Amino acid sequence: MLPHGLLTAISLLLAPAVFSQTVARKPLPTEPLEKYDNPPAAAPRIQATSPAFVSRFGSYTSYQVNVDASGNNIVGDAANEPSICVDPHNSNRMSIGWRQFNSVASNFRQAGFAYTATGGTRWIAPGVLQNNVFRSDPVLNSNDVGNFFYLSLLENFFDDLWRSITGGQSWTLVGPADGGDKQWFTIDNTNSSGHGFQYQSWSTDGNNYGGRQFTRSTSGGLTWMNPINIPNSPAWGTLDVDSAGSLFIGGVNLSTNGIWCVRSTNAKNGAVTPTFDQSTHVNLGGDIVFGQSINPEGLVGQVFLAVDRSGTSTNDNVYLLASVQPSGFTVGSDVMFARSTNGGTTFSAPLRINDDAVNHAKWHWFGTLSVAPSGRIDAVWYDMRNSPNNITSQLFYSYSTDGGENWSANVAVSNPFNPFIGYPNQQKIGDYITVVSDDAGANVAYAATFNGEEDIYYVRILPSAAVAQTNLGNISTRSLVQTGEHVMIGGFIVQGTGTKRVIIRAIGPELTQFGITDVLANPRLELYNGTGALIGTNDDWQTTIIGGVITGNQVSDIQNSGLAPTEANESAIIADLQPGNYTAIVRGVNDTTGVALVEVYDFNPGVSSTLGNISTRSFVQIGEHVMIGGFIVQGSGLKSVIIRAIGPELTQFGITDALANPKLELYNGAGVLIASNDNWQSTIIGGIITRNQVSDIQDSGHAPTEANESAIIADLPPGNYTAIVRGVNNTIGVALAEVYDLD
């Protein structure tokens, strides 16, 4: 699949995307999301293990949770839908439960669990709650004395409740807990008359009670009230209580897709059957959706409700957050938030938490939230904004300290991962992730595929470390590749102090889907360091050429990256590069010619090194054979850059047919021309250029040496950008397109 976004110019000029606003929304499923369909998988005679995986991304470290009793990774299993609980008196003690698949060849799942006493840096998983017993939808919680509880869905769509007094090291069955599919529960840890009560709600599907969805236990889970109906039937959502013990339930009506917040002020009275005195429809700017491309057999997100019990000015605020598909669109999702400051009677207008440029081809999914005792709101979700091909996702984070009115700049807190690999015999990575907050930070349990398998990870996020990250990344250039000095030459710099992992690709045949008829049939890729030494080469990505920085077979790593070329003749290299200058050269095997694309993708944006100062040299012709360069501004905040189109000064390097008068055009991700220049000493006002730039270009230290060359200075928000270089009056010749980071 050709990467989306990075080749904005190609997709805009040749195959523009159309987003329908009239196609009806796919209805939500009318059958349980969890059902027994495979018997237990046969256990392997010898269970292979490997060290537990640790994934480091900048200042954030994710530790693998679904391990064995010795803390090792189990090869060939799968795990998803993690739920985390934390001891309120000892934040080093935590437990996480998940759906455990002993083999990816079967859908049979069990109730996995692990514990840590070291603040999440080492996890031990003794086994499952019950061997060979089908279980799903794990939900964990803790009470105010530090006991942990594990609510689990059984094959018959009843639930049972387990308790641990050992910080999750061992679990004891409390007893049946009524329930149904997609059950959630909360514990009243306030000083209200409902102290210690447990409240549970579940879906209208996978329901043994004729659609009744709510029950309560006043005995610590030993016995439960006969289930009752909830007004407007909210499903796939969570529960919480305010400081006075009033109960709130959030969820979506599976028939109408309406999102509701329901309140009971007397559920805390154990002498009466609870009633619901308020039911409020909440606008989150879109709909809960299921069975989308990002998670084919699962949800894009559930409804998460949390109440502030901080005792501060935001006390008893009620918050709702969900990943929803925006109204009027049938692709993509955003993390949306609404709050109530009057006990759930009314809610604010929906607020978009993900702060990247609006792009309905991107998914921001599995959004969830938690409120710290201090009142800080933490939100985490999977985010595709940095994905060059709409495949990889990263865990993202944002927080609010003023009751959700304002949110911090979004930051990535994990490496990218491909959610489409490591599936068990079920095409999804679960339906949710979870977070529990304390005053110092957020404890997050999430599923990812860093090692090629679906695994559970824990990451600790400190708001003080969540600093805005803005950098250039995911670089591409398309042009006509010829022979000799007219091959395509791409240059980039790794800036900073740490190693930068990148994948470099040379694409040809798959460009035919964009109407390119003279593609380079068999591109070869060569990577050189700053001294001009060849440090890596590839011709046909499914055959690794060992040498230089390539020390082992890369085929599986390329496949797992989500960036594998779709054609066998195309080339790719994965490299861990130290800071310095690098050059990628694309030429045709046997001196063949044609249109090709050279790309560099940043595998770990946000670490102590970045991609920067990008340049590509090629032979510029006319029509579809102009030079088209793409780059992405990643992170949050503005990025100051200078973009140059160089021609005449190349003659000093022995180029005899340099492009005499290059013209430069800059387009945003929507394909709108936002700036242009022909001759850098004459500013063309328009778009993002609002004043004369000549002195700024001179002061930048990057002024072209020839008057006929072009330059633009721009402060760009995060998003995709395309620079096109063409010759004035359809002239042709060798040119250089460059982007320099001015920050």
Backbone hydrogen bonds, N-H to C=O, Kabsch-Sander energy under -0.5 kcal/mol:
donor,donor_aa,acceptor,acceptor_aa,energy
6,L,4,H,-1.1
6,L,388,P,-0.7
7,L,3,P,-0.6
8,T,5,G,-1.2
11,S,7,L,-2.3
12,L,8,T,-2.5
13,L,9,A,-2.9
14,L,10,I,-2.7
15,A,10,I,-0.8
15,A,11,S,-0.7
20,S,18,V,-0.6
47,Q,45,R,-0.5
48,A,46,I,-0.7
50,S,73,N,-1.7
52,A,71,G,-0.6
55,S,62,S,-2.5
56,R,54,V,-0.6
57,F,60,Y,-3.3
60,Y,57,F,-2.5
62,S,55,S,-3.0
63,Y,458,Y,-2.6
64,Q,53,F,-1.9
65,V,456,I,-3.1
66,N,456,I,-0.7
67,V,65,V,-2.1
68,D,72,N,-1.5
71,G,68,D,-2.1
73,N,50,S,-2.6
74,I,66,N,-0.6
75,V,48,A,-2.2
75,V,73,N,-0.7
77,D,74,I,-1.2
78,A,101,F,-2.3
79,A,454,E,-1.0
80,N,99,R,-1.4
81,E,429,I,-0.6
83,S,97,G,-2.4
85,C,95,S,-2.5
87,D,90,N,-0.5
87,D,93,R,-2.5
90,N,87,D,-0.9
93,R,90,N,-2.1
94,M,92,N,-0.7
94,M,116,T,-1.8
95,S,85,C,-2.1
96,I,114,A,-1.8
97,G,83,S,-2.4
98,W,112,G,-1.8
99,R,80,N,-3.1
100,Q,98,W,-0.7
100,Q,110,Q,-2.9
101,F,78,A,-2.9
101,F,99,R,-0.6
102,N,100,Q,-0.6
104,V,76,G,-1.2
106,S,103,S,-1.5
110,Q,100,Q,-2.2
112,G,98,W,-2.1
112,G,110,Q,-1.2
113,F,127,G,-1.1
114,A,96,I,-1.9
115,Y,124,I,-2.4
116,T,94,M,-2.1
119,G,92,N,-1.8
121,T,118,T,-0.8
124,I,115,Y,-2.2
125,A,68,D,-1.5
127,G,113,F,-0.6
129,L,111,A,-2.0
133,V,130,Q,-1.3
134,F,132,N,-0.5
135,R,109,R,-2.2
136,S,153,L,-1.8
139,V,151,L,-1.8
141,N,149,F,-2.0
143,N,147,N,-2.2
146,G,143,N,-1.5
148,F,164,S,-2.5
149,F,141,N,-3.0
150,Y,162,W,-2.5
151,L,139,V,-2.9
152,S,160,D,-2.4
153,L,136,S,-2.4
154,L,158,F,-2.9
155,E,134,F,-0.7
157,F,154,L,-1.7
159,D,178,D,-3.5
160,D,152,S,-1.9
161,L,175,G,-2.5
162,W,150,Y,-2.1
163,R,172,T,-2.8
164,S,148,F,-2.5
169,Q,166,T,-0.7
172,T,163,R,-2.7
174,V,161,L,-2.8
175,G,161,L,-1.4
177,A,159,D,-2.8
181,D,206,G,-1.9
183,Q,180,G,-0.6
184,W,201,S,-2.6
186,T,199,Y,-2.1
188,D,197,F,-2.6
189,N,187,I,-1.0
195,H,192,S,-1.7
196,G,188,D,-3.5
197,F,194,G,-2.8
198,Q,217,S,-2.6
199,Y,186,T,-2.4
200,Q,215,T,-2.5
201,S,184,W,-2.2
202,W,213,Q,-1.2
203,S,181,D,-2.9
208,N,179,G,-0.5
212,R,209,Y,-1.4
213,Q,228,I,-1.2
214,F,228,I,-2.1
215,T,200,Q,-2.2
217,S,198,Q,-2.9
219,S,223,T,-0.5
222,L,219,S,-0.9
225,M,216,R,-2.6
228,I,214,F,-2.3
233,S,230,I,-2.1
235,A,252,V,-1.8
238,T,303,V,-0.9
240,D,248,F,-2.0
242,D,246,S,-2.1
245,G,242,D,-1.9
247,L,264,S,-2.7
248,F,240,D,-2.9
249,I,262,V,-2.5
250,G,238,T,-2.6
251,G,260,W,-1.6
252,V,235,A,-3.0
253,N,258,G,-2.9
254,L,252,V,-0.6
257,N,253,N,-2.8
260,W,251,G,-2.9
261,C,280,T,-2.4
262,V,249,I,-2.8
263,R,278,Q,-2.9
264,S,247,L,-2.4
266,N,275,T,-0.6
269,N,266,N,-1.8
270,G,268,K,-0.9
272,V,269,N,-1.7
277,D,263,R,-0.9
277,D,275,T,-0.6
278,Q,263,R,-1.2
280,T,261,C,-3.0
282,V,259,I,-3.1
284,L,282,V,-0.7
287,D,325,Q,-2.0
291,G,298,G,-2.6
292,Q,298,G,-0.5
295,N,292,Q,-1.2
297,E,427,Q,-2.5
298,G,295,N,-2.6
300,V,289,V,-2.0
301,G,289,V,-0.6
303,V,236,W,-2.5
304,F,302,Q,-0.6
304,F,321,L,-2.8
305,L,303,V,-0.5
306,A,319,Y,-2.0
308,D,317,N,-2.4
309,R,307,V,-0.5
315,N,312,T,-1.9
316,D,308,D,-3.4
317,N,314,T,-1.9
318,V,340,S,-2.3
319,Y,306,A,-3.0
320,L,338,A,-2.7
321,L,304,F,-2.2
322,A,336,M,-2.0
323,S,302,Q,-0.5
324,V,322,A,-0.8
324,V,334,D,-2.4
325,Q,287,D,-2.8
327,S,285,G,-1.7
329,F,326,P,-1.8
333,S,362,K,-1.5
334,D,324,V,-2.5
336,M,322,A,-2.8
336,M,334,D,-0.7
337,F,351,L,-2.1
338,A,320,L,-2.3
340,S,318,V,-2.7
345,T,342,N,-0.9
348,S,339,R,-2.6
351,L,337,F,-2.7
353,I,335,V,-3.2
353,I,351,L,-0.5
354,N,335,V,-0.6
362,K,359,N,-2.1
364,H,333,S,-0.6
365,W,382,Y,-1.6
366,F,300,V,-3.1
368,T,380,V,-2.3
370,S,378,D,-1.9
372,A,376,R,-3.0
375,G,372,A,-2.2
377,I,400,S,-2.7
378,D,370,S,-2.9
378,D,376,R,-0.5
379,A,398,S,-2.6
380,V,368,T,-2.0
381,W,396,F,-1.5
382,Y,365,W,-3.3
383,D,394,Q,-2.5
384,M,363,W,-1.5
387,S,384,M,-2.1
393,S,417,F,-2.6
394,Q,383,D,-2.0
396,F,381,W,-3.1
397,Y,411,V,-2.2
398,S,379,A,-2.0
400,S,377,I,-2.0
405,E,402,D,-0.7
408,S,399,Y,-2.9
411,V,397,Y,-2.0
413,V,395,L,-3.2
414,S,395,L,-0.7
417,F,393,S,-2.4
421,I,418,N,-1.2
425,N,106,S,-0.9
426,Q,424,P,-3.4
428,K,426,Q,-2.1
434,T,445,A,-1.9
436,V,443,N,-2.2
438,D,441,G,-2.8
442,A,461,I,-2.7
443,N,436,V,-2.8
444,V,442,A,-0.6
444,V,459,V,-2.3
445,A,434,T,-2.4
446,Y,457,Y,-2.4
448,A,455,D,-2.3
452,G,449,T,-1.9
454,E,422,G,-0.7
455,D,448,A,-2.7
455,D,453,E,-0.8
457,Y,446,Y,-3.4
458,Y,63,Y,-2.2
459,V,444,V,-1.9
460,R,61,T,-0.5
461,I,442,A,-2.7
461,I,459,V,-0.5
462,L,460,R,-0.5
465,A,462,L,-2.0
466,A,462,L,-0.6
466,A,463,P,-1.2
467,V,465,A,-2.1
470,T,468,A,-0.5
471,N,634,Q,-1.8
472,L,611,L,-0.6
473,G,632,I,-1.9
475,I,600,V,-2.4
476,S,630,G,-2.7
477,T,598,V,-2.1
478,R,628,I,-3.1
479,S,596,A,-1.9
480,L,619,F,-0.6
481,V,479,S,-0.6
481,V,594,G,-3.1
482,Q,480,L,-0.6
482,Q,486,H,-2.3
486,H,483,T,-2.3
487,V,484,G,-1.1
488,M,586,V,-1.9
489,I,617,R,-2.7
490,G,488,M,-0.5
490,G,584,A,-3.6
491,G,615,S,-4.2
492,F,582,Y,-2.3
493,I,612,G,-2.3
494,V,580,G,-2.7
495,Q,493,I,-0.7
495,Q,610,T,-3.3
497,T,608,S,-2.3
498,G,608,S,-0.6
500,K,577,L,-2.9
501,R,499,T,-0.5
502,V,500,K,-0.5
502,V,575,A,-2.6
503,I,601,Y,-1.6
504,I,573,I,-3.0
505,R,599,E,-2.0
506,A,571,S,-2.4
507,I,597,L,-2.8
511,L,508,G,-2.2
512,T,509,P,-1.8
513,Q,510,E,-1.2
514,F,511,L,-2.0
515,G,512,T,-2.1
516,I,511,L,-1.3
517,T,515,G,-0.6
520,L,595,V,-2.8
521,A,519,V,-0.8
524,R,587,R,-3.1
525,L,538,N,-2.7
526,E,585,I,-2.0
527,L,536,G,-3.2
528,Y,583,T,-3.0
529,N,533,A,-2.2
532,G,529,N,-1.9
535,I,527,L,-3.0
535,I,533,A,-0.5
536,G,527,L,-1.2
538,N,525,L,-2.3
541,W,570,E,-2.9
542,Q,568,A,-0.5
543,T,540,D,-2.0
546,I,544,T,-0.7
547,G,550,I,-2.9
549,V,535,I,-3.1
550,I,547,G,-1.9
551,T,549,V,-0.8
558,I,554,Q,-2.6
559,Q,555,V,-2.4
560,N,556,S,-2.8
561,S,557,D,-1.1
562,G,559,Q,-1.2
563,L,558,I,-0.8
570,E,567,E,-1.5
571,S,506,A,-2.0
573,I,504,I,-2.3
575,A,502,V,-2.5
577,L,500,K,-3.2
577,L,575,A,-0.7
580,G,494,V,-1.5
582,Y,492,F,-2.6
583,T,528,Y,-2.3
584,A,490,G,-3.7
585,I,526,E,-2.6
586,V,488,M,-2.7
587,R,524,R,-1.8
588,G,592,T,-0.6
589,V,522,N,-2.4
591,D,588,G,-1.6
592,T,589,V,-1.0
594,G,481,V,-2.2
595,V,518,D,-2.5
596,A,479,S,-2.5
597,L,507,I,-2.3
598,V,477,T,-2.4
599,E,505,R,-2.2
600,V,475,I,-2.8
601,Y,503,I,-2.7
603,F,501,R,-2.6
603,F,601,Y,-0.6
604,N,501,R,-0.6
607,V,604,N,-1.3
610,T,495,Q,-2.6
611,L,472,L,-0.7
612,G,493,I,-2.1
614,I,739,V,-2.4
615,S,491,G,-2.9
616,T,737,A,-2.3
617,R,489,I,-3.4
618,S,735,A,-1.9
619,F,480,L,-0.7
620,V,618,S,-0.7
620,V,733,G,-3.1
621,Q,619,F,-0.5
621,Q,625,H,-2.4
625,H,622,I,-2.2
626,V,623,G,-1.1
627,M,725,V,-2.1
628,I,478,R,-2.5
628,I,626,V,-0.5
629,G,627,M,-0.5
629,G,723,A,-3.4
630,G,476,S,-3.2
631,F,721,Y,-2.2
632,I,473,G,-2.4
633,V,719,G,-2.7
634,Q,471,N,-3.2
634,Q,632,I,-0.7
636,S,469,Q,-1.3
639,K,716,L,-2.5
641,V,639,K,-0.5
641,V,714,A,-2.8
642,I,740,Y,-2.0
643,I,712,I,-3.0
644,R,738,E,-2.2
645,A,710,S,-2.3
646,I,736,L,-3.0
650,L,647,G,-2.2
651,T,648,P,-1.8
652,Q,649,E,-1.1
653,F,650,L,-2.0
654,G,651,T,-1.8
655,I,650,L,-1.4
656,T,654,G,-0.7
659,L,734,V,-3.0
660,A,658,A,-0.5
663,K,726,R,-3.2
664,L,677,N,-2.8
665,E,724,I,-1.9
666,L,675,A,-3.0
667,Y,722,T,-2.9
668,N,672,V,-2.1
671,G,668,N,-2.0
674,I,666,L,-2.8
674,I,672,V,-0.6
675,A,666,L,-1.3
677,N,664,L,-2.4
680,W,709,E,-3.0
681,Q,707,A,-0.5
682,S,679,N,-2.1
685,I,683,T,-0.7
686,G,689,I,-2.9
688,I,674,I,-2.8
689,I,674,I,-0.5
689,I,686,G,-2.0
690,T,688,I,-0.8
697,I,693,Q,-2.7
698,Q,694,V,-2.3
699,D,695,S,-2.6
700,S,696,D,-1.2
701,G,697,I,-0.5
701,G,698,Q,-1.0
702,H,697,I,-0.8
709,E,706,E,-1.4
710,S,645,A,-2.0
712,I,643,I,-2.3
714,A,641,V,-2.6
716,L,639,K,-3.1
716,L,714,A,-0.7
719,G,633,V,-1.7
721,Y,631,F,-2.6
722,T,667,Y,-2.2
723,A,629,G,-3.5
724,I,665,E,-2.5
725,V,627,M,-2.6
726,R,663,K,-1.9
727,G,731,T,-0.6
728,V,661,N,-2.5
730,N,727,G,-1.5
731,T,728,V,-1.0
733,G,620,V,-2.2
734,V,657,D,-2.4
735,A,618,S,-2.6
736,L,646,I,-2.5
737,A,616,T,-2.7
738,E,644,R,-2.3
739,V,614,I,-2.8
740,Y,642,I,-2.8
742,L,640,S,-2.9
742,L,740,Y,-0.6
743,D,640,S,-0.7
